[in-house]
Amino acid sequence: MREKGCYFMEKKEVLERVERDKIDFIDLMFCDLYGNLKSVTISPRELEECLDDGKWFDGSSIQGFTRIHESDMLLIPDASTYLPLPWPRDEKNVARIICDVHEPSKTCFAGDPRFILKRILEKAGSAGYTYLVGPEIEFFLFRSKENKTYHDTAGYFDFSPQDYATDIRAIMVSTLEKLGIRVEMTHHECAPSQHEIDIQYLQALKTADNIMMLKQAIKTVASDKGLHATFMPKPMHGVNGSGMHTHQSMFSKNGRNLFFQEDDKYNLSPLAYHFLGGQLTLIREIAAVLCPTVNSYKRLVRGYEAPVYVCWGQRNRSALIRVPKHSKGREKSTRLELRCPDPSCNPYIAFALMLAAGLSGIEEKTEPPPAVEEDVYGFNDQELAKFYIKTLPSDLGEAIEEFKKSEFARETLGDHAFEKYIEVKTAEWSEFQRNVTDWEHKRYSNL
């Protein structure tokens, strides 16, 4: 089953582009359930047949896909995602095409993260909504993977000789632009060697595709400069971790921002409030996907500008969801900023759950609690209770337990993806609990 569209026109165009761009190899890319980019490489002479019939691969070798006795699966290229890569391979020109994963019957594979997001986007579209997102992606640059030595000692927005990565960030931006990823802003973040790149606000599927490519590009540029780029949420103790704050809004089919209402204190429409209420209500149930690793919860602690408490506000950066102010005449910029996701997440299923939570709030007309503009980190238990403020899960184990109980998450992801995700994440948490860390050796070795 293919998506609706002028497929044969796309096929003809991509074949012409491959010839014109003198492409030597084509990487067919897809994403596993846990956010790892996968690919198989073909030559241009195989592309036409691949566009028509797909490319067979062993799905049982991909974590979270199928069992060994039902391993045959198909990659169906999305011709519209054809893109020459700006880094050659052994002086050969390489292009990429993103693929959807299908069953042998050519029906969509229910466990394909891209399909899961498409399905929720289709649900939103049938109600007249287009879901747009814009992520702020943070990462660290270290001297090497083995020795996590800071590459620079600059701080937030510093313009100084200590920010040795100014030139590297410029190369990264140039590389992303060549990949068709428009960069809105880039700067040094709070921690030494920590950086941020904000990319264009687009429809969620395109943004998820762009995030996967952005991470690959940043790692490639860093490696070319003898550095190691990591999207690990909390790679260093005592400094801020890396998040992926995600700005989001709903637009109508004619391009009107459905979150905006002029006569409201926060310029939010009833639909925006219901979307906000849905996300606040369900956030604990989906944290295991938005913050998917053991390490994610070492970022989500007090004192490091990371959200811990389930509340919302406007100027309040200790809140889970923030309503950024916009200039008069820029009503299309009205949006909600969800601050808990981190860049280790799978963007396809993260966006699917975020959208589905918002849609749930719209359908059920969920009202959010009052806004909180105080610094929530300073609240005592009585003040938290006064504002009905809950906390995010404190570790991956707690997040998994919340996820397991969630009929909402099961319905959104489907039985296959839901159960496979629990299986792998439970094993990850169990392995961590059995592991003996360097901290324990330092703390207890003299007992």
Secondary structure as GFF3:
##gff-version 3
##sequence-region A 1 447
A	DSSP	alpha_helix	7	20	.	.	.	ID=ss1
A	DSSP	beta_strand	25	31	.	.	.	ID=ss2
A	DSSP	beta_strand	37	42	.	.	.	ID=ss3
A	DSSP	three_ten_helix	44	46	.	.	.	ID=ss4
A	DSSP	alpha_helix	47	53	.	.	.	ID=ss5
A	DSSP	beta_strand	55	58	.	.	.	ID=ss6
A	DSSP	three_ten_helix	59	61	.	.	.	ID=ss7
A	DSSP	three_ten_helix	68	70	.	.	.	ID=ss8
A	DSSP	beta_strand	72	77	.	.	.	ID=ss9
A	DSSP	three_ten_helix	79	81	.	.	.	ID=ss10
A	DSSP	beta_strand	83	84	.	.	.	ID=ss11
A	DSSP	beta_strand	94	102	.	.	.	ID=ss12
A	DSSP	alpha_helix	113	126	.	.	.	ID=ss13
A	DSSP	beta_strand	130	142	.	.	.	ID=ss14
A	DSSP	alpha_helix	166	178	.	.	.	ID=ss15
A	DSSP	beta_strand	183	188	.	.	.	ID=ss16
A	DSSP	beta_strand	194	199	.	.	.	ID=ss17
A	DSSP	beta_strand	202	203	.	.	.	ID=ss18
A	DSSP	alpha_helix	204	224	.	.	.	ID=ss19
A	DSSP	beta_strand	228	230	.	.	.	ID=ss20
A	DSSP	beta_strand	244	251	.	.	.	ID=ss21
A	DSSP	alpha_helix	270	290	.	.	.	ID=ss22
A	DSSP	alpha_helix	296	299	.	.	.	ID=ss23
A	DSSP	beta_strand	309	313	.	.	.	ID=ss24
A	DSSP	beta_strand	319	322	.	.	.	ID=ss25
A	DSSP	three_ten_helix	331	333	.	.	.	ID=ss26
A	DSSP	beta_strand	336	338	.	.	.	ID=ss27
A	DSSP	alpha_helix	347	364	.	.	.	ID=ss28
A	DSSP	three_ten_helix	376	378	.	.	.	ID=ss29
A	DSSP	alpha_helix	381	386	.	.	.	ID=ss30
A	DSSP	beta_strand	390	391	.	.	.	ID=ss31
A	DSSP	alpha_helix	396	404	.	.	.	ID=ss32
A	DSSP	alpha_helix	407	413	.	.	.	ID=ss33
A	DSSP	alpha_helix	415	434	.	.	.	ID=ss34
A	DSSP	alpha_helix	438	444	.	.	.	ID=ss35
###
